[in-house]
Amino acid sequence: MRKVAKLPRILKINRIDGLIISVVFNNGDSRIIDFREVLKSIDIPKDSNVRILLDPKEFKKVKLNNNTLSWKKAGQVITFKGKERSVPFEIGPDVLYRLSKMDKEVSVLAIGQLVREMREKAGLTQGGLAERSGTSRNYISRIENDKSGIELSTLQKIVETGLGRQLEINIR
């Protein structure tokens, strides 16, 4: 049986600051892509329309097209089956994911930080919290360091049983 590769996809543009863009990928990561670095890494010919992206005003005109970033004005004309077509400049999300880094400004849920703060306030070690909540010290460490996802039922068990607090979830 053939294994299906999971390719990253961009779901949303968070913000744009100059030539730096923050996006959300389908794995939940908010990541920053510094296009000064991206554009340096690809050899752009002097006469290329892509050079327009060095202008922050033009860069801001980015659109999300088929889960990737797309700039119509920076595109090019190609010949396909004998017909000329205008295509936008796009960079695939797999390349963008590889060239990006975590966006520390976007605290997607900041659960790990909250668990750590509440554990320390309660005067518990990671091992102590793990014992009280029926998990492992290693798992508590991974949660606190944002190295592991967490199911709501497990979060509830850690918060209510381990920390003796009430779990409340708001959506704004």
N, C-alpha and C positions, 0 to 999 in steps of 0.2 A: 504494500500500500504506500502511495506517495505521500510524503509529509507536506502539508501546506504551510508556506512561510507566512508569518504575520508581518506585514509591512506597516510601518508607522503612517498615520494620516493626520493631517492638521484639521482640527475641528473648529477652531476659533482664533481670531486675532485679539489678544488682550489689549495691547497698546503699541504705539510706534513712537520712538524718540530719536530723531535724527535718522541714522541708518541702522538703528537697533530696533528689533521687533521682538515682541513677546507673544508666543502662541501656545495654545493648548493642543497636545497630541491626544490621539485616541486611547493611549494608556493612562491618561489622567495627568501626565507631566506637563507643567507649565515651563517652557524653556525659552531662553533668550538666544537670538541669533544676531550676531554682529556682522552686518553685511559689508562693513569695511574689510573684514577678514575674508568673508566669502568671495567678494569680488576680487580681492588680491589673489586668492587661491585658483581662480580660473583666469586663464590668459585672455583678456578682452582686447580684440583688435582696436586700433586707434579710431577706425571709422565705424565701429559698431554702435547700434542704437542702445545697447545695454549701458553704455557710458552715461546715459541720461539718469540712471539710478543713483549716480553719485550726488545728484541734487536732492536734498531732503524733501523738497516740495513734490518732486516727481516720484520719489521713493514712497511717499505717503499714499500714492494712488493705487497701492497694491490691492488686489482682490483675491478672495479665496475661490479657487476654481478647481473642482474635482479634488478637494482636500490637499491642494498645494497652493503655493503663493504664485501669483500671476500678475504681470505688468503688460498691459496692452501696448502702450507707447514704446516700450523697450523691445518690442518684438521684431520680427524679421519677415521677409517675404520668401517663401519657399516654393519650389515647383514640385507638384505632386501629380503624377499621371498626366503630365503635359499642361497642367493648369497652375497658374500662380495663385498662392493663397497667403494671406497675412496671418501669422500666428503670434501669440503673445510670448514674451520671455517667461519661462517657468523653470523653477528648480524643484526637483522631486523631493517629497517629504523624507525619504530615506537619507538623502544627502544632507538635508537641513537638520534632521535629528542628529546625525553623526557630527555635524559642525556646530551644534548648539550646546548650551550648558543650562543647568537648572536655574530657573528664575526664582531667586530667594525673596524677591519683593512680593510675589504672589504666594501667600500662604494658603494653598488650596484648602486644606482643612486644619493644618497645624496640630493634628491630634497628638503626634509624638511629643511635641513641646508641652502641650497641656498635660499629658499623662506624667511627664517628668516633673513639671511644676507641682502638680497635685501630690505625687508620690513624695517629693522632697518636703512639702508642707506637712504631710502626714508623718514625716520622720521615718519613712520606710526605705529600705534598700531595694534594688531591683529584685533580689532573691526573695525578700520578705513579701513584696507585692505579688510576685509570681506564686509563692506558696499560698497566700490568702485567696488568690483568684483562680488557682488551678491551672496555671500556665507554667512556662519555664522562664528562668532568668534571662536566657538567651533571647527568647521571644520578646520579653519586655524591653530588652536592650535594642532589638531590631525595630520595634515600634517607636521607641523614643528617638532613635536616630534616623527615622523615616526610611528604613531599609526594608520594611515589610508592610504590606497592606493589612487591613484589619476588618473583619466582619463586624457588623453592628452588634450581633449577639455576644461576640467576644469582648467588644468594647464595653458593652453594658455589664458584663460579668466583672471586668477589671475595675470599672468605675464604681459599681454598686456593691459588689462583694469585696473586692480588694481594697478599695479606697473608702468605702462607706459613704459614698456621695450619691447624688441623684443625677442620672444622665438625662439631659434635655437637648433636643436637636431642633434647630430653627432653620428654616429656608427663607432667604430674603430675596 
